[in-house]
Amino acid sequence: MHLDRSAGRTAGRLGAAVVALVALLSAVGCSTDTGTGVREGGGAPDARASAAPAAKAKGGGKVSEARPAPSMPEPAVLAQARVNIADGQTVGVGMPISVTFPRPVPADERKAVESWLRVQTSSGTTGAWSWLKDQNLLDGQRVDFRPRGTYWQPGTTVTLRRGSQGVSHFTIGRSLVATVDVSAHEMTVRTGGATQRIPVTTGRPGLDTWKGTMVVMDKQSEVLMDSHTVGLGAEYRGNYFWAVHLTTSGTYVHQNPRANTEAGHRNVTHGCVGLATDGTAKRFYDRVRVGDVVTVTGSDKDTVAAGNGYGDWNLTWQQWLAHSAAGQTTTA
């Protein structure tokens, strides 16, 4: 299923604020009605994060070297930048740093913005910034940083400096990567050296689940979903539990009563990944955190767009750099 608006109660750390999220959606997946709630991960924290001391390398890891001060003047737009990761937060290995702005940044100012957004890591990770078209924003309102080639290294501490506007720190937690095989009706979860296989049901033909790599945006213990919001008439309306949010357009992994009989056998949902009500959905919900990775294979639907949530990893490195104003890998 898909969603237009999400609401519910969230488990986990709340970040700095209660956030109300209103999303414009595509016609794939679960849809939710309006409501109130708290999203795990702090939503879009204020850009003026704590200026705590820089995090130190763990376990003897190499701290990446700071680059020389930018030669271009600091862009005024950085004063209104918002970062997707809260200061002090621990996130999964797939989480990009996403910075958004209240207005589009002109193309000729983007290189200066990138040069003043400084990333430093305890593992010497290299990566680059790339300007993505967010599903709910205009071109030039979002720039993301991701490591080159592979996900973040677990245990890495990351420092983001936004020019003179503030410093924030976050940590990469343990690795959890889930792979949903649509044709096999199964999700394989790999974490901590262990592998678990879970029966699932995904989008039925014509309402297939997006394929590609997605990153957990947030999670909510209860979401009111309404099919009218995605043009599916009176197909469904009700509360769905243990909902792990994967795309802005409304793809979730969540508890679905139909999974009690169909998981492992048939795909019957409206685009989401359905888990059984016997505790399977809650156990998965309890394990995942914001920034964990979910990859869908075997679907007949298109690959999820980079700006539909955090679909950053669906771009090759060459494609990523093609949307970078600097056009090169940077020392994080």
C-alpha positions, 0 to 999 in steps of 0.5 A: 500500500501507499500513503498521502499523509502519515500519522501515528505513535512512534517508538524510539528516540524522539530527537529534538521535536515533535514533527508533523509530516505532510507528504504529496504522494504517487499512486503506489503503496499505502496511504494514510489519513491526517493525524498527529504523532511523533516520528523516530529520528527527529524528522527535519531537525533545526539546522542550528544543531549543538556545537559539541566537540568533534567526535573522536575516532573509535577503535583506532579508526583514522579521522578524515583530514579537514580540507582547507577553508573554502575560497568562495564566500559563505552562501546566505542560504546556509542560515536556513538549511535543515538537516535530516539527522538530529545532533547525537542521533545513531542511524543505520548504515544506509542513511545519507546526509540530506540538507534541504533549503526553503528555496531553490539554490541557483545552479551557480551557487551550488558549488559554494554551498557544497564547499561550505558543507564539510563532512568529517568521519572517524573512518576516513570515509570519502564521498560526495554531495549530489543535488537530487530532485526531492519528490515534494520539493523543487529542483535545487532545494535538496543536496545529499552526501553519501559515501562512495561505493558502499554504505557507511562503516558501522561505528563511524562517527560523523561531523557535519559543519554548515559553515558558520551556522552550526555543527552536528554529530551523529553515529553509524550503528550496527549494519542491518540490510533487508532484501525483499524477494518479490517472486519468492515472497520472502525477506532476508534480514542480515545483521550482526553476522546473522541471517533471518528469512521472513515470509512476506506478501508484496504488491499485487500485479498492477500495484507492484512494490517499487524495486531497488534500494530504499532507506528507512525514513522513520517508523510508527507503531500505528498509521491510519491508511486511506486508499482514497488519497492515492486514487484507489477509491474505497479499497481500504481504510483503517489502522495498520500497525508496526509500520516502517516507512520506506518512501515519500510516496508511501511504501511501508513494511507493516503488519497486514492481516492478509499476510497471515495466510498469503505471506510466503505464497502470494502477493496481494498488497497495494504496494507495501510489504506485508508481515503477519500479525503473529508477532512477526511485524512487531519483531521486525519493527523493533529491530530496525532503526532510521537509516537501515537498508531495505532492497526489493528485487524481482518486482515488475515496477520501476526502480524507486527514484533517488528523491523518493525518500532516500533512494540515493543508492539506486544511482551509480557513482558516476550518476551521483557525481553527474549531479554534484556541482563540484563533480568530484569525490571529496575527503569526508 
